[in-house]
Amino acid sequence: MTHNGGADDKTAGQAILAPSQSGPDHHPVMAAITRFVLRHRLIVGVLWLIVTIVAIFSASSAIGALSQDNRVPGEGAATSRDILQTYGNGGQVPPLVPVVTLPEGVTVDSPDVGIDLAALFTEIHDAAPNARIASYDSTGDRAFVSDDGRTTFGLVFVTPAEGFAEAPETVAIREVLSGATIAGAPVLLTGYSELEVGGEPAEEGTPLADTLIAAGAALVVLAWVFGSFLAIVPLLVAVIAILTSLLVIWGVTMIANVSIIVQFIVPLIGLGVAIDYALLIVTRWREEREAGADNDAAVTRAMETAGSAVVFSGITVGVSLVALVVVPVPFLRSIGYAGLVIPLISVLVAITLLPVILSTIGPRLDWPRFRRGTQESRGWAAWASLVVRRRWVAVGAALVILTALVIPALSLRAGDPLANSLAPAGEAHDGLELLTESGIGAGVLLPFEILARQSDPAGVVLALREVDGLRAAVAPAGEAWQKGDSALVLALGDADGNSERGRESLARVKSVVDDLPGTVSVGGLAALNADFIDAIYSNFPLLVGLVGLVTF
């Protein structure tokens, strides 16, 4: 007897893809839920209408209840918060770095250069009176000058803005430096934050505007998929799921701290997940109707098959993301809360409201039907048939590809990106190039800010003088650098503070200051980033174990 593998594979594939018109319930629980919903479709629809209206009117209150407290555990993070609270700038916020390389034959000691530098930093101070400024002009320290005397820079710590907006002082300083020159050489503005935005003013987006753009793009794709007014159904499900999720999260804020980042996460996940779930169910419903099933029967069969897959998927996504609540970082915990709520709410809308929509106005929306529900892709069908016929070859090829993708991941470096990987061009990039080519390096972009309480800052500078990996330690004078019994000392590293060498220098600085009298601790963005990495990866085994336990 000869085995016709190709014919069997084709028949099996058709059996899997073909709509089911009769037979026992494949998923009796889902079938029972769907029949209950259809029997009470008016009540279900009214309840969802009430929930949606309440969610619309409470959306602003829900977003207003979100917290901007994104504190990270650890001494470096705590010191950074203390610096920002005490001095009003710095700490968690990296400095702006104006830099200039003077023409050949001109140095910072040349006539009039000192006067021009003083005038420039006076303008910066006038534009940002609350800023802390350290430079060769204000300190006289050669740490702010390259070995050849031609390149000099300053550190300007500005007061951060609320939320995600750009600091007004940053805008003012950028205007001051626009077109500024010293001895004919342009003054460039760089800094870690400037490199992050490419040296251009940060574009201030809103969750609503970003969501509308994404929704518009999704509607175009859905219109192409369905070829009818059914395209609006998955989008409607997504909108209701997003609004309801915000309503639920508002309740969560009453018992837990939820980060403001959730206002972006909920629309982001909600659009993708809710549209995907609705798309699966609606597509299956169309197939059942094409096969001759009456409308309610088509809804029931679609929910038994695609609906069951949606429930399983939503629970899996929610469980996977909720594991983030074990990480002691507020914004990651908040992603865990949102990651649990939005998939589950999307599932709830998909298995209750969506059947009501399909059973009532679904057939009328399925017009003008430029694309029919039974259309099959010859290309994908051929690909699936090839994989089934050559399954072991497909497995081997997949393993080779996955191995090739995993190998680079083994060398990934945890943490914020290095400064030289941020902006490929622009003023901020050119400013970093001046620092690097002059021998000063990228380490000055993320200085270690040392908070000395009841300790002599000069003694801190002296103790750090011989620390390997530091360009210099500086204790600027003035009220901007000394508050009450505290003073700030800057330790300028040779290497980028986010690099391996930079972290090693940070560890050595911490070791030295721990032995000094008084209370001396190290802050700054580099120290905060080191604590952030430790907080995440020290809890990584617990996170993986929790996911494994819940999904077992």
GULUM-60933 format. One record per residue (C-alpha): x, y, z; residue in three letters. Coordinates in steps of 0.2 Angstrom, whole numbers, plus 5000, padded with zeros to 4 digits. Example, Ala and Ser with C-alpha at 12.3 -4.5 7.8 and 13.67 -1.06 7.14 Angstrom:
REM residues 2
506249785039ALA;506849955036SER;
//
This chain:
REM residues 552
500050005000MET;500750174995THR;500650325006HIS;500250484997ASN;500950605009GLY;500650764999GLY;498750724997ALA;498650685016ASP;499450845021ASP;498350945009LYS;496750855016THR;497350885034ALA;497651065030GLY;495951095023GLN;495151005038ALA;496051125049ILE;495651285039LEU;493851245034ALA;492451315045PRO;491451195056SER;489651195053GLN;489051055064SER;489550935077GLY;489850945096PRO;490551095105ASP;492451095104HIS;492451215119HIS;490851195129PRO;491251335142VAL;491551465128MET;490051405119ALA;489051425135ALA;489751595138ILE;489251645120THR;487551585121ARG;487251675137PHE;487851835130VAL;486751815114LEU;485251785125ARG;485551935135HIS;486352045121ARG;485352195125LEU;485952195143ILE;487752165139VAL;487752305126GLY;486952425138VAL;488152375152LEU;489652405140TRP;488952575134LEU;488852635153ILE;490552575156VAL;491252665141THR;490352825145ILE;491052825163VAL;492752775156ALA;492752925144ILE;492253055157PHE;493552985170SER;495052965158ALA;495753135163SER;495553095181SER;496352925179ALA;497852995170ILE;497953135183GLY;498153005197ALA;499652925189LEU;501352965198SER;502953045192GLN;503852955206ASP;505052835197ASN;506352815210ARG;507552675209VAL;508152585225PRO;510052595229GLY;511252725237GLU;511752805221GLY;509852825216ALA;509452895233ALA;510953015233THR;510353075215SER;508653115222ARG;509353205237ASP;510453315225ILE;508953355215LEU;507853395230GLN;509153495239THR;509953595224TYR;508553595212GLY;509553515198ASN;510753385193GLY;510753215202GLY;509553115190GLN;509753245176VAL;511353245166PRO;512153415163PRO;512253515147LEU;513953525140VAL;514453685130PRO;516153645121VAL;517353745110VAL;518953705101THR;519953865098LEU;520853895081PRO;522653835079GLU;523853945089GLY;522454005101VAL;522253935118THR;521253975134VAL;522754075140ASP;522754185124SER;522254365126PRO;520454405126ASP;519954215126VAL;519654225145GLY;518554375144ILE;517554295130ASP;517354135140LEU;516754235155ALA;515554335145ALA;514854175137LEU;514554085154PHE;513754245161THR;512554245147GLU;512154065151ILE;511854105169HIS;510754255165ASP;509754135154ALA;509654005167ALA;509854085184PRO;509453925193ASN;510753825185ALA;512353765192ARG;513853795181ILE;515653725182ALA;516953785169SER;518753835168TYR;518054015170ASP;517153985186SER;518453865194THR;520153895186GLY;520353715186ASP;521353645171ARG;520253485171ALA;519053585160PHE;520353615147VAL;521253495135SER;523053455137ASP;523453575122ASP;522453715129GLY;521353735114ARG;519753635119THR;518753685134THR;517053645141PHE;515753685154GLY;514453585164LEU;512753665166VAL;511553575177PHE;509753645174VAL;508153625183THR;507153485175PRO;505353515168ALA;503853425174GLU;503353265165GLY;504153235148PHE;504253415143ALA;505953495139GLU;506653605153ALA;506353795149PRO;508153825154GLU;508753705141THR;507853795128VAL;508553965134ALA;510353905134ILE;510153835117ARG;509654005111GLU;511154085119VAL;512353965111LEU;511553975094SER;512854065084GLY;514054095099ALA;515954095095THR;517554115105ILE;518954175095ALA;518054145079GLY;517753955084ALA;515853905086PRO;515253845103VAL;514353685102LEU;513053615114LEU;513153435118THR;512753325133GLY;511953155136TYR;510153225135SER;510653325120GLU;511353165111LEU;509753075116GLU;508653195106VAL;509953215092GLY;510453395098GLY;508753455092GLU;507253515103PRO;506353365110ALA;504653345101GLU;503253345114GLU;501953215110GLY;500353165119THR;499652995122PRO;498053045113LEU;498953115098ALA;500052965097ASP;498552845099THR;497552925085LEU;499052915073ILE;499252725077ALA;497352705076ALA;497352785059GLY;498652675052ALA;497752515060ALA;496152575051LEU;497052575034VAL;497652395037VAL;496052335043LEU;495152415028ALA;496252315017TRP;496052155026VAL;494152155027PHE;493652265012GLY;492152325021SER;491552425035PHE;491952285047LEU;493652365048ALA;492952485061ILE;492452335073VAL;494152285079PRO;494652475081LEU;493052495091LEU;493452345102VAL;495252425105ALA;494552595110VAL;493352525123ILE;494652405130ALA;495952555132ILE;494652665140LEU;494052525152THR;495852485156SER;496252665161LEU;494652655172LEU;495252495181VAL;497052565183ILE;496252725191TRP;495652605204GLY;497352525206VAL;498152695209THR;497052705225MET;498052555232ILE;499752565223ALA;500952685215ASN;500652685196VAL;501952775185SER;501452905172ILE;502252795159ILE;500652695160VAL;499752825150GLN;500852775135PHE;500852585139ILE;499052555139VAL;498652625122PRO;500152545115LEU;499752375121ILE;497852395119GLY;497852445101LEU;498952295096GLY;498152165108VAL;496352215106ALA;496352235087ILE;497252065085ASP;495951975096TYR;494552055087ALA;495352025070LEU;495451835074LEU;493651825079ILE;492851925066VAL;493851835052THR;493251665059ARG;491451735060TRP;491551785041ARG;492151615037GLU;490751525046GLU;489451635037ARG;490251605020GLU;490051415024ALA;488251445026GLY;487951455044ALA;486651575051ASP;487251725060ASN;487051675078ASP;487851505074ALA;489251585065ALA;489551695080VAL;489551545092THR;490751435081ARG;491951585079ALA;491951605098MET;492251415101GLU;493751415090THR;494551585088ALA;493751655105GLY;494551515115SER;496251555107ALA;496051735112VAL;495651695130VAL;497251585131PHE;498251715123SER;497651855134GLY;497951755150ILE;499751715144THR;500151895140VAL;499451955156GLY;500351825167VAL;501951855158SER;501952045161LEU;501252045178VAL;502851965184ALA;503652135182LEU;502852185199VAL;504252095208VAL;505552215201VAL;505752355214PRO;505752495201VAL;504052585201PRO;503952615182PHE;504252425178LEU;502952375192ARG;501752495183SER;502052405166ILE;501652245176GLY;500052315182TYR;499552385164ALA;500152225156GLY;498952125167LEU;497452235165VAL;497452275146ILE;497552105139PRO;496252035151LEU;495052185148ILE;495352155129SER;494851975131VAL;493352025141LEU;492752145128VAL;493152015114ALA;492051875122ILE;490651985128THR;490352145118LEU;491052085101LEU;489851935099PRO;488452065102VAL;489052175089ILE;489252035076LEU;487551965080SER;486652125078THR;487452245066ILE;488952135060GLY;488052075043PRO;487652255039ARG;489452315042LEU;490052175031ASP;489852285015TRP;490352315001PRO;491452165003ARG;492952194991PHE;493752045000ARG;492851895004ARG;493051795020GLY;493551635011THR;495051705001GLN;496551605004GLU;498351655001SER;499151544988ARG;500951594994GLY;500651555012TRP;499751395008ALA;501151334998ALA;502351385011TRP;501351295025ALA;501351135013SER;503151145011LEU;503551155029VAL;502351005033VAL;503150905019ARG;504950945025ARG;504650965043ARG;506350905049TRP;507251015037VAL;506151165043ALA;506551125061VAL;508451115057GLY;508351285048ALA;507451365062ALA;508651305075LEU;510151375064VAL;509251545062ILE;508851555081LEU;510551505086THR;511351645074ALA;510151765083LEU;510551715100VAL;512451715099ILE;512551915098PRO;511251925112ALA;512551835124LEU;513651985122SER;512352115125LEU;512852255138ARG;511552295150ALA;511252475154GLY;510952645145ASP;511852665128PRO;513552735127LEU;513552925122ALA;514452885105ASN;513052775100SER;511652905102LEU;511653035089ALA;512552995072PRO;512553175067ALA;512153355072GLY;512753485084GLU;512753365100ALA;513753235090HIS;514953365084ASP;515253425101GLY;515553255108LEU;516853235093GLU;517753385100LEU;517853315117LEU;518453145111THR;519753215098GLU;520453335111SER;520753195123GLY;519553245136ILE;518353105132GLY;516553065135ALA;516753035153GLY;516353215157VAL;514553205150LEU;514053095165LEU;515053165180PRO;514953075197PHE;514153195208GLU;514753175226ILE;513653245240LEU;514653275255ALA;513653315271ARG;514653375286GLN;516253335277SER;517553455269ASP;517353455250PRO;519253495249ALA;519553335258GLY;518453245246VAL;519453315231VAL;521153265239LEU;520553085243ALA;519953065225LEU;521553135217ARG;522452975215GLU;520852865210VAL;521252775194ASP;520052815180GLY;519652995185LEU;520153145175ARG;519953255190ALA;518953295205ALA;518353475207VAL;517453565221ALA;516653725214PRO;516353865226ALA;514753965228GLY;513053955235GLU;512453855220ALA;513653715225TRP;513453725244GLN;511853715254LYS;511753705273GLY;512953575279ASP;513153495262SER;514253525247ALA;514453455230LEU;516053385222VAL;516153335204LEU;517253185199ALA;517553185180LEU;517953015173GLY;519052965159ASP;517752845151ALA;515952855148ASP;515052825164GLY;513952695156ASN;515352595150SER;516252445159GLU;517752565162ARG;516552695169GLY;515752575181ARG;517352515187GLU;517852695190SER;516252725199LEU;516552575210ALA;518252645215ARG;517552815219VAL;516252735230LYS;517552635239SER;518552795243VAL;517152905249VAL;516452775260ASP;518052795271ASP;517852985273LEU;517253075288PRO;515453135288GLY;514153065276THR;514853065258VAL;513952975244SER;514052965225VAL;512553015214GLY;512253065196GLY;511452985182LEU;512852855180ALA;512652805198ALA;510852795196LEU;510952685180ASN;512152565190ALA;510852545203ASP;509452525190PHE;510352375182ILE;510652295199ASP;508852315204ALA;508252225188ILE;509552085186TYR;509652045205SER;507752005204ASN;507851925187PHE;507851745193PRO;506351775204LEU;505451855189LEU;505751705178VAL;505351585192GLY;503651675195LEU;503151665176VAL;503651485176GLY;502651445192LEU;501051535186VAL;501051465169THR;501451285174PHE;
//
